Amino acid sequence: MMTPLRIDLAPDEIPTHWYNIVADMPNRPSPPLGPDGLPVSAAAMGAIFPGPILEQEMSAARWIPIPDEVRQIYAQWRPAPLIRALRLEQMLGTPAKIFFKYEGVSPAGSHKPNSAVPQAYFNKLAGTKRLTTETGAGQWGSSIAYAGQMFGLPVRVFMVKVSYQQKPFRRSTMQTWGAEVFASPSDLTQAGRAALAADPACQGSLGLAISEAVEEAAADPQTCYTLGSVLNHVLLHQTVIGQEAKKQFEKIGLYPDVIFGPCGGGSSFGGIAFPFLADKAAGDKRAAGLRCVAVEPTSCPTLTKGAYTYDYGDASGYTPIMKMYTLGHDFMPPGIHAGGLRYHGDSPLVSQLFHEKLLQAVAVPQVATFEAGVQFARAEGILPAPEACHAIRAAIDEALRCKATGEAKTILFCLTGHGHFDMASYDRYFSGQLEDYDYPAEAIAESLKHLPQVG
């Protein structure tokens, strides 16, 4: 029997719980630290996060219920389809089976609403009156603007300046959903003003935008901060991706041999990989040889060239100090077009699992990712976001290795979103203006000199 090209689930098969990988990790995660080098208290983090979110952030429970109100909004686009890329397989001439979980069907066009909706819901439940956040490519900013509108919460977004300029329609989308959007660095915060004083032409970074959003939230007891990646509760929410994918593979009697996901902060990669790693932890024979591979840009090689150590999550040192792979919190990335992957650190959970060799990572250059994205679009008809093109590049490379060896592997990748608002990036690719950029080792070493001294 031929494998169907699209595998769907029924509406009542939307996951009822989020999966928390902390329960199955061989070693407990290293705690976030305060400026004194001691584990940070829930009360201290309560200055920017509501109670229900903090409970999830610090939880070790394996399963956390998804509220009905959240599942009702998820039902606008979930369950998301699992699709076999048969035309891409034929184009490549590979014996491999290539599948992708398509998250571009959400209102914001990416996986980000999977966490934005519950974050807005729990903030509303806790009595929060206003939300602040940062965004790189604009996918998270669009998603929290949408979620804020669903629950009647005003949202202020600090958007990394280079993306603010490159992606005007992401900005328009946020404004359509009622959010205020400011280019970061801005003159609205002390962190932004300091960055502009040091470099008036500063392009910004996710770390700097986080500083601005956290500063505003900490200054107003009725305002809370929301984050689109990195922290435990964000990766928790994203596990609906992998849980659905597991059910979809069960329907066709297959199981992936390798999973690829683009990785900036780690939310989409953790979302698709963690539920499969649960099988590995449980001793499921199907998962014995499973490889889960995080794919990052060579211009921001956090896992592949960063240091595994404690560092701030933002540029100004406002956040707790987390143990993660990092390029240094004052790392200023180049203006690559995959704005969602321009972050100096990585999820502490992804980082620890990578450090313990339960995950793998690979870095790919910018031009090759756009080549892969165009090849995929011409085969499958879906225009992928630049971030998703990283996973496509790695999946194509794996399929070509299968062609050379004759192995008929089952490959899964997360197509995190569509590229409809990223056409300026594609225009630059088609005109030959995009360049590859390997972040210099000496620049990374210089940035790592400024790590916080703890322990």
NORNOR-V333447 format. One record per pair of residues at least 24 apart in sequence whose C-alpha atoms are under 7 Angstrom apart, sorted by the first residue. I is the first residue (numbers start at 1). J is the second residue. If there is no record, write none. Layout:
I_J, I_J
//
This chain:
3_252, 5_83, 5_84, 6_81, 6_82, 6_83, 6_84, 7_81, 7_82, 7_83, 7_248, 8_81, 8_82, 8_248, 9_79, 9_248, 11_75, 11_79, 14_78, 14_79, 15_240, 15_243, 16_65, 16_66, 17_63, 17_64, 17_65, 17_66, 18_63, 18_64, 18_65, 18_66, 18_236, 18_237, 18_239, 18_240, 19_62, 19_63, 19_64, 19_236, 19_239, 19_275, 20_61, 20_62, 20_63, 20_236, 21_62, 21_274, 22_60, 23_60, 23_61, 23_62, 24_278, 24_281, 29_349, 30_323, 32_320, 32_321, 32_322, 33_320, 33_321, 33_322, 34_320, 34_321, 37_454, 37_455, 40_320, 47_218, 48_214, 48_217, 48_218, 48_224, 48_225, 49_224, 49_225, 50_123, 50_126, 50_224, 52_122, 53_122, 53_233, 56_233, 57_232, 57_233, 70_117, 70_118, 77_105, 77_106, 79_244, 80_105, 82_245, 82_248, 85_380, 87_379, 87_380, 88_376, 88_379, 88_380, 92_400, 93_403, 94_399, 94_400, 94_402, 94_403, 95_402, 95_403, 95_406, 95_407, 95_408, 96_399, 96_402, 96_407, 96_408, 96_409, 96_410, 97_408, 97_409, 97_410, 97_411, 98_410, 98_411, 98_412, 99_411, 99_412, 99_413, 100_412, 100_413, 100_414, 100_415, 101_245, 101_413, 101_414, 101_415, 102_414, 102_415, 102_416, 103_415, 103_416, 103_417, 104_416, 104_417, 104_418, 108_139, 108_142, 108_143, 109_417, 109_418, 110_139, 110_416, 110_417, 110_418, 111_268, 111_416, 111_417, 112_139, 112_140, 112_143, 112_228, 113_143, 113_144, 114_237, 114_238, 115_234, 115_237, 115_238, 116_143, 116_144, 116_147, 117_147, 120_147, 120_148, 120_151, 121_151, 124_151, 128_222, 128_223, 128_224, 129_153, 129_222, 129_223, 130_154, 130_155, 130_222, 130_223, 130_224, 131_155, 131_156, 131_223, 131_224, 131_225, 131_226, 132_156, 132_157, 132_213, 132_217, 132_224, 132_225, 132_226, 133_157, 133_158, 133_210, 133_213, 133_225, 133_226, 133_227, 134_158, 134_159, 134_206, 134_209, 134_210, 134_213, 135_159, 135_160, 135_206, 136_160, 136_163, 136_206, 136_339, 136_340, 137_163, 137_338, 137_339, 137_340, 138_170, 138_171, 140_228, 141_174, 142_170, 142_173, 142_174, 145_174, 145_177, 145_178, 145_179, 146_177, 149_177, 149_178, 154_179, 155_179, 155_180, 156_180, 156_181, 157_181, 157_182, 158_182, 158_183, 158_184, 158_209, 158_213, 159_183, 159_184, 159_209, 160_184, 160_204, 160_205, 160_206, 160_209, 161_185, 161_203, 161_204, 162_203, 162_204, 162_335, 163_339, 166_424, 167_421, 167_422, 169_421, 170_421, 184_209, 185_209, 191_316, 205_332, 205_333, 206_342, 206_343, 207_313, 207_314, 207_315, 207_329, 207_343, 208_314, 208_315, 208_316, 210_314, 211_314, 211_315, 211_316, 211_318, 229_265, 229_266, 229_267, 230_265, 230_266, 230_267, 230_346, 230_347, 230_348, 231_347, 232_349, 234_267, 235_267, 235_270, 235_271, 238_267, 238_268, 238_271, 239_271, 239_272, 239_274, 239_275, 240_271, 241_271, 241_272, 242_271, 242_272, 242_273, 242_274, 242_275, 242_276, 243_275, 255_286, 255_410, 256_410, 256_411, 256_412, 257_289, 257_290, 257_291, 257_409, 257_410, 257_411, 258_290, 258_291, 258_292, 258_410, 258_411, 258_412, 259_291, 259_292, 259_293, 259_411, 259_412, 259_413, 260_292, 260_293, 260_294, 260_295, 260_391, 260_394, 260_395, 260_412, 260_413, 260_414, 261_293, 261_294, 261_295, 261_391, 261_413, 261_414, 262_294, 262_295, 262_296, 262_387, 262_388, 262_390, 262_391, 263_294, 263_295, 263_296, 263_341, 264_296, 264_340, 264_341, 264_342, 264_343, 264_346, 265_343, 265_345, 265_346, 265_347, 266_346, 266_347, 266_350, 268_416, 269_294, 270_350, 272_414, 291_359, 292_359, 292_360, 293_359, 293_360, 293_361, 294_360, 294_361, 294_362, 295_361, 295_362, 295_363, 295_390, 295_391, 296_362, 296_363, 296_364, 296_390, 297_363, 297_364, 297_365, 297_366, 298_363, 298_364, 298_365, 298_437, 298_438, 298_439, 299_334, 299_437, 299_438, 299_439, 300_333, 300_342, 300_439, 301_363, 302_326, 302_327, 302_344, 302_345, 302_346, 303_361, 304_361, 304_362, 304_363, 311_451, 311_452, 313_345, 322_348, 323_348, 324_348, 324_351, 325_351, 327_444, 327_447, 327_448, 328_447, 328_448, 328_450, 328_451, 330_447, 331_447, 337_386, 337_425, 338_386, 338_387, 340_387, 341_387, 364_390, 365_436, 366_435, 366_436, 367_434, 367_435, 367_436, 368_393, 369_393, 383_418, 383_419, 383_420, 384_417, 384_418, 384_419, 385_417, 385_418, 385_419, 385_422, 386_419, 388_415, 388_416, 388_417
//
